Amino acid sequence: MTSPSTAIPAIHIGRATPLGPVTYFPLWTDAPDTNGLVTGATALIDVAELPGQPEVSHLAVTNPSGAPALLIEGELLEGGWQHRVLQHDVIVGSGQSLVVDVACVEAGRWQEKGGHRRQSRRASPRIRAALHASPAPARQHEVWERVAGYETAFGASATSSYLDHVDHLTSQAPDIIDALESARAVEPLAGQRGIVFGVDGYPVGIEIFESTAALQAHLGQILSSLLLDATALASGTEPVPGRRARRLAAHLEGLSPKPEPGLDGGGGTLYAADTDKIVLRGIQMDGRWAHLSVYDRRHPLLAL
């Protein structure tokens, strides 16, 4: 039996909504809505290179606010010596400073160009999935390979920068620009705690948060980042049927996520569960799930 402290909440999935080539479904859980963390753009986090000698795989983050802050896997930490992506969830306590694990998403630059900018933007599911590729030492190379893959669709970036491709999305065809604007304007429904999202007729993943407010802080970026993958890499616009979204969610039933050794979640504990169908990563604080990410490893976009 799954212990109560790591049980995945029971899930209810609502009706599909199309958004250009993307389909998404609202998701509700039976867990209480606990709005104990600031996250997204409301989390006023300072980001800096390590003092003395910058490192590709680490950055320093500080929370000067009076509330603990949740930073989620895949957040883009822009600027500094090169753009980075946060490798896993982390909870930064009030007044706390941490060294966090990151990967580079700008292979062609290693020089200071001003301080970091944290705009609460999110890497696409294809980039985020590379953070869980095996073996672990190959993950940085896999991230670079996947960033380079966007150049076929969008053209070369002078510094092999993923952010250049994100910004390029705003110059696409009018229907993609309309979908992007709609994605950024999506509001969660009453009590909604998560989302199932997909392209090409199949779900790509699931995201679940501790509260509706936390979901709202990230919902637009979850959808707009998937639009990047759909525009650059998807082969069609087939909608995702509800039965496939429910089938993906069913793979969470009975899972027993285990603590991830050697990873620092700050004020939270990191958990993982891998099967032949899904990859799950999440963080708990005070015995509750603050955030869960689920990837369908069978989807061609993810190549897991």
C-alpha positions, -999 to +999 in steps of 0.1 A: +000+000+000+011+036-007+018+054+026-006+083+033+023+108+032+033+100-004-001+090-018-010+107-051-043+126-046-074+112-063-079+130-097-109+141-116-104+154-152-128+178-169-137+186-205-111+192-232-103+227-245-084+232-278-058+259-280-044+259-316-025+226-319-026+220-281-054+203-261-057+207-224-080+194-196-087+210-162-079+187-133-092+186-097-079+166-068-093+155-034-064+171-015-071+202+005-063+236-011-033+248+010-020+282-001+012+282+019+037+291-007+044+320-031+054+309-066+056+321-102+060+358-107+048+366-071+079+348-057+105+376-054+136+355-057+171+369-063+193+348-086+231+351-090+262+332-102+282+315-074+306+340-058+342+337-069+339+312-097+306+307-117+296+272-125+275+260-154+255+236-133+248+257-102+233+291-093+226+309-060+190+319-051+179+340-022+144+346-009+142+380+008+105+378+013+085+368+044+070+336+029+085+304+016+088+303-022+083+274-046+105+273-077+095+246-102+114+223-124+120+239-158+119+275-147+142+296-169+168+317-150+179+342-176+211+362-180+243+360-160+271+341-177+245+320-197+208+312-196+199+282-173+170+260-165+162+248-130+167+210-129+141+202-101+116+218-078+129+236-048+114+254-018+133+284-006+124+295+029+119+331+040+153+348+042+171+316+029+198+313+004+204+281-015+227+267-043+204+251-069+210+226-096+206+240-132+214+231-168+226+254-195+202+263-223+227+286-241+257+266-253+274+294-272+280+319-244+301+319-213+306+355-203+289+380-180+262+401-196+246+417-166+227+401-137+201+374-139+165+381-148+138+358-133+107+363-154+090+331-143+091+317-178+092+279-183+111+256-206+090+234-229+081+198-220+107+185-245+135+205-227+122+196-192+120+159-201+157+160-210+164+168-173+153+132-165+171+115-193+195+086-184+223+084-176+225+115-154+259+127-167+245+128-202+216+152-194+234+185-202+244+172-236+208+160-242+195+195-233+219+211-257+209+186-284+172+194-279+178+232-279+197+228-312+167+209-326+145+241-326+169+257-351+155+235-379+121+252-374+131+287-363+166+293-377+200+295-361+206+313-328+239+331-325+246+316-291+225+284-294+201+300-270+168+284-261+154+318-251+160+330-287+136+303-299+110+312-272+111+348-283+108+337-319+074+322-313+059+357-312+068+361-349+050+329-361+018+327-382-013+347-369-030+315-356+000+306-334+003+342-321-035+341-313-030+307-295+000+321-276-020+351-264-049+329-254-026+306-235-013+335-214-048+346-206-062+312-195-076+313-160-082+281-138-117+271-130-131+271-095-111+247-073-089+236-102-056+222-091-039+210-122-039+204-159-034+175-184-019+188-217-011+172-250-005+175-288-008+152-318-037+133-303-019+121-271-013+136-237+022+149-230+020+154-193+002+164-161+009+192-136-006+194-101-002+221-075-011+226-039-036+253-046-056+270-073-036+301-068-003+282-074-017+267-106-028+301-118+008+314-113+021+288-138-008+279-161-001+303-189+036+292-190+027+255-191+005+261-221+027+286-240+058+264-235+039+235-250+029+257-280+066+261-287+070+223-290+038+219-310+049+247-335+085+235-340+082+197-337+046+183-337+035+165-368-002+174-368-031+190-349-052+160-339-070+168-306-064+147-275-095+126-266-106+125-230-101+088-227-064+092-233-061+119-207-079+098-182-057+068-191-026+088-184-040+099-150-048+063-142-011+054-142-007+075-110-030+053-090-011+031-065+023+047-072+048+049-043+071+078-051+105+075-033+127+103-020+154+113-045+188+108-029+215+134-034+191+162-045+184+193-023+148+204-023+156+232+002+126+234+025+109+205+007+115+168+001+119+156-035+102+124-047+103+104-079+086+074-095+095+060-129+075+033-148+075+020-183+046+045-190+054+077-170+081+097-153+069+115-121+087+141-101+074+161-072+081+180-040+064+178-006+064+203+023+049+194+057+036+161+043+017+176+014+024+178-023+034+213-033+039+203-069+039+172-092+051+169-127+042+138-148+055+130-183+042+104-207+074+087-217+057+072-248+050+106-265+074+113-294+080+148-283+096+137-251+117+108-264+121+093-229 
